[in-house]
């Protein structure tokens, strides 16, 4: 069992996390026991294990620079972390002064971990539940999204009898059994596979059973899928996936809304829904290749925080000056209009789009050169994660 308990069992509001990362698929192509008729043309992966471990490490420790580190939610402190990772080598994580061996993400292990996580989340309606998955995903001929675990295809005659589950109907069942705030992050392809839709045997089941006519009692869910229906999700073979990279950047400061009555900032559902598509677009540009666009699905009237910080959110700033020939002889200053004592951010005198960074706030951008009239943007509201300013001047 890879449940890491950071606080004693009680009925006070708490945050409970379940992380699943599947890269080493035993019966897919590249696995130790590949099997015909079950691999769906899919290979073993490296990025999901790395991505899941990076997120689990951040949950526990943050980026290593914060005073307290890790996920911070004073109203619902981090209490349990369930981690299951399938990689070629045994995965381990350091937490609460000990090294923990991480169980592989087979269906039996995932079911047990999900049941433990669910029981914890259901203890208090003011809890926060976080569910994250990274690995292979497929769709049949309907709206259901099936996620593959490391024992997919173990039974060659009944490949979907084990090793996969239906995340779409799992979430629908959670809405009928969990009042607490839920955050669900699914980092997997949503491409259609005809062989899945045409199967004569049963399809993957949900991790939780309930009836369609049961009442929806959930008060708030932020469910973000890494890509649109019918599209692929991408990850570097030796690095974090694009979607998880965007999520980690959001948690590390490129996202946030002011918390009423305090000087703190909260990363909640609405902040993530606003920031994640823009962060993913930035990562697409950095990495190149086919673009990937995430699909947020917020629901419910509650939007309890996922993370609270006292750091003002950060904003990537891009200034595109035209004509391009003027960039190497022009410079910019970004003036904080709220704090006059803050020195301006300066730069320029270079080719390409000018890139810098500022804290969220109100600013004025000024551009000067001996070859054109001075430019002033007027008041600009810099909102995370990205502010882009195209400027055209006359020589």
N, C-alpha and C positions, 0 to 999 in steps of 0.2 A: 504494500500500500504506500503510495507516494502522496500522502496528505501531510502538509506542513502546517502545524497549528501554532500560531503566534500569540494567541490570547486564550485564556481558559474558556470552557463552555459556559455560556450564560445566555440570557434572553435579551440582552441589550442590543441596540442596533449595531450591525457589523457589516463588513464587506467580505464576501467569499468569492474566490477566483478559481476557475477551472480552465486550464490551458492544455490543449492537445496539439501536438506537432507530429506529423507522419511523413517521413522521408524514405525510410527503408522498408519497402513493400516486398515481402518475402516471395510473393507469387506473381509479381509483375515483371516486365522485362528489366533485366539488370539486377533482379533479386536472386537470392540463393536457390530458390525452387520455382523458377518461372513455369507457368502452366498455360498450355493452349486453351482457347475458348474462354479464358477468364481475365486476361490481361488488358483487354479493351484497347490495345495499342499503346498502353501507358507504361512509362518507365519509373524506376525508383528515382527519388529526388534527394538533393542535399539541402536546399534552401529551407524547407519547412522545419527541420530540426534546429537549424541555426536561428531561424526567426522566432520559434517558440521559446528557445532558451534565452534569447535576447530580451523578450518580453517578460519572462519569468524573473530574470535577473533585475530588470528595471523595477518590476513590482516590489521586489524585496529591497533593492539598494538604490534605485534611481540612477542618475547618470554618474554617480560617484562624487559629485561636487556639492550636492545639497547638504545642508546641515544635518537633517535627519535622514534623508534619502528615502527612496521608495515611494510607493503609493501612500498618499496622505489624505485622509478623510476624517476630520475630527468627529463628525456626527455619526460616522459608521466606520470605525477603525478596521484596518485589515486584520482579519482573524484567521482565515484558513486559505491555503493555496494548494490546490490539487494540480499536479503536473504529470502528464504522460507524453513521452517522446520516443519515437522509433527512429533510431539512427544505426549506422553500421557498428559503431562502438557504443558500449554502455554509457548512457548519459548520466551525469551527476550534477548536483547543485549544492552550493554551500548556503546554509540558512541556520539561523539561531545557534551558531557555534558548532555545527556539525555538518558533515558531508553526507548527502542523501543520494542513494541510488534511485534513479527514476525508472519507473515501470514503463514497458513498451505499450504503445497505444493499440492494443488488440481490442476487439469488441467486448469480450468479457471484462477486461480491465476498465474500459471506458464506461461500461454500464455501471460497474461498482462505484467508480469515481463520480459519475453523474448522480447516482442515487445519494451518495454522501453529500455532495455539493447541494443538491436540491433540498435535502433535509435541513441543512444549515440555513439556506436562503429563506426557507419557509418559517423559520423560528420567529421572525419579527417582520411586520409589514414595512418597517422603516429600514430594513436591510438593503444592501446593494449586492446584486449578483452579476458577476462578469464571466462570460463564456467565450472562449477564443479557440478557433480551429485553424490550422494551416496544413494543407496537403492536397491530394487530388479530389476533385469534385466533378460530377457529371449530372446531366439532366436527361430524362427520357423523352416522352412525348407530351408531358404535362408540366405544370408549374413546380413540381417537387424537385428539390435540390438534394442529391445523394452524395454523401461524403464517404470516402474510402479509408478504411483503417488498415493496419499492417497485415492483418490476416485475411484480407479480401481474397476470395478464390481458394481458400483452404479446402473447401469441399468442391471439387471440380464439377460434379454433377449438379450442384446447387450453389453456384458461386456467390449469390447474394443472400444465402442463408446465414452467413456470418461475415464479419469484416466490413460492414458498411451500415450507414443509418441515414434516415430521412431528416435533415435539419429543418426543412420547412414545416413539417407537421410536428416536430419536436417543439419549435417555437410556438406554434398554435396551441399545443397542449400546455406549455408553460403559462401562456396568457390565461388559461382557465384554472390554474392551480397556484399561481404565485402573485401575490399583491405587490411585492417589493419591486423597486426599480431594477430593471435588467439592462445590461449592456452586452450585446452579442456581436462579435466580430468574426466573420467567415472569410478566410483568405484561401480561396480555391476557385478553379475554373468553373464556369457555368455553361460549358459547351454541351450541345445536344449530341447524344450518342444513340443512333437508331437501334442498335442491338439491345440497349437497355430498355427502350420503350416497347420493344416487340417481344419481350421475354414472356414465355408461357408460365414460368414459375412465379412465385411471389416476389415482389419488389422489396427493397430494404424497408424495415420498420422504423418508426420514430423511437427515440429513447424514452419517451413518456407517452402513455396512452390516456386518451380522454375522448369525450363525445363531441361531435360538431355542434350539437344543440346546447352544450353546457355554457353557463354564463362566463363571459370574459371578466375576470376580477382584477386583472393587472392594471396598475395605476400609471405605469410609464415604462416604455422600452425604447432604447436606441439600438437598432439592428442595422449594421452596416456590412454590406457584402462587397467584396473586393473588386467585383466587375459586374457588368450588366448581363442580363439574361442572354444566353447564347454566345457569350464572349469568353476569352481566355484571361487568366491572371498570370503574372510573370514574376520570376525570381531568379537571381543570379545563382549559378551552381555553387559558388563558395561564399555566398553572402545572404543578407536579409532580403526577403521579398520586397517588391515595390510597396505593396499595401501595408505591410508591417512596418516598413521604413517610415511611411507617412504617419502611421499611428504613433510610433515612437517619437517622431518629430513633434507631433501635436502634444504629447505628454511632456516633452522636454521644453515646452515654452512657446511654440508657434501656434498657440490656440488659447482662448480663455475669455471669460466675461467677468465683469466686476461683481463681487459678492456684496449684496446690500448690507449697509451698516458696518462694514469692515474695510480694511485696506487690502484684503485678500482678493485673489482671483480664482474662479472656479472653472474647471474643465468639465462641462456637462454635455448632455446630448445635443442641445442646440449649437453649442460652440464647436463640437466635433462635426456635426452635419455641415456647418459652414466651412470649416477648415480642411477637412479630409479631401474633398474633391480637388481643391486648389493645391494642396501639398502633393497629391498624387500626380497632378499635371506638372508640377515642378520637377518631380522625380522622373517622369517620362522624358522631359527635356534633357535632364542630366544623363540619363542612361541610354537614350536613343531607342531605336527599334519601334515596334508597334505600340501605339498608345493604349493605355488602360484607364478606364473611368469607373470609379466605385459607385455603388448604389445604396444610399442611405434610406432607411425605412423607420422614421420616428413615429411613435404612437403613444396614446395616453395623455393625460393632463399633467402628470408629474414629471419633473426633470431634475431629479436629485443629483448632486455632484458625483462625479467619478473620482476627481482629484482636486485638491485645494492647495494653492501656493501663494506665497507673498511676493513672488517675482512678477513684475509687469510683463505681459506677453510680448514676444519679439515679432518683428515684421521684417521680412526680406524686402528690400527696396531695389527696384530696377528702373533706371532712367534711360530712355532711348532718344538721343538727340539726333535730329536731322536738320540739314544735310550731314552725312556721315563724316565728310572731310573736316568738319569743325570740331570733332570730338577730341582730337589730339591737341587742340589749342584752346579748349574751353574747360572750365572748372565749375563745380557745383558746391553749394553750401545748403545744408538742411537745418533750418532754425526751429527750435522748440518754441512754440507760441505760448505755452503754459508756464514753462520754467525758463525765464530769461537768463538765469545764471548758468544754464547748461550750455557748454560750448557747442557751436554748430558742428555737424558732421560734414566733412569735406572730402572731395575726391575729384575725379575726372582726369583730363590731360592724357587720355588713353583711347585706343580703339575699342570697338565693340560696345555692347550695352553696359552702362555703368551699374555696378552692383554694390550694395552696402547693406547695413542693417540698422534698425532703430527700434526703440520701444514704442508700443502702441501709444497714440496720442495725436495732438494737433500740431502741424508743422507748416512751414513755408519753404518751398524749394526755390533757390536762386541760382541762375546760371550766368556766368560772365565770360567774356572774351574780348580781345582787342579787335576781333573781326566781325562782331555783331552786337546789336543792342542788348543790354542786360535783360534777362528774363526773370519774372517772378510769378510763381504759380498761384499766389493767394493762399488762403487757408485750405489745407489738405488734411483729411482725417485718415491717418495710417492705421489700418485694421489688419490683424494677423489673418493669414500667414504671409500675404504678399501684397505689395503696393507697386503698381506699374504706372509710370508716367511717361507718355510719349510727348516730346517737345519738338516743335518745328520753329526754327528761327530764320530770320532773313539776314544774310550777310550784309 
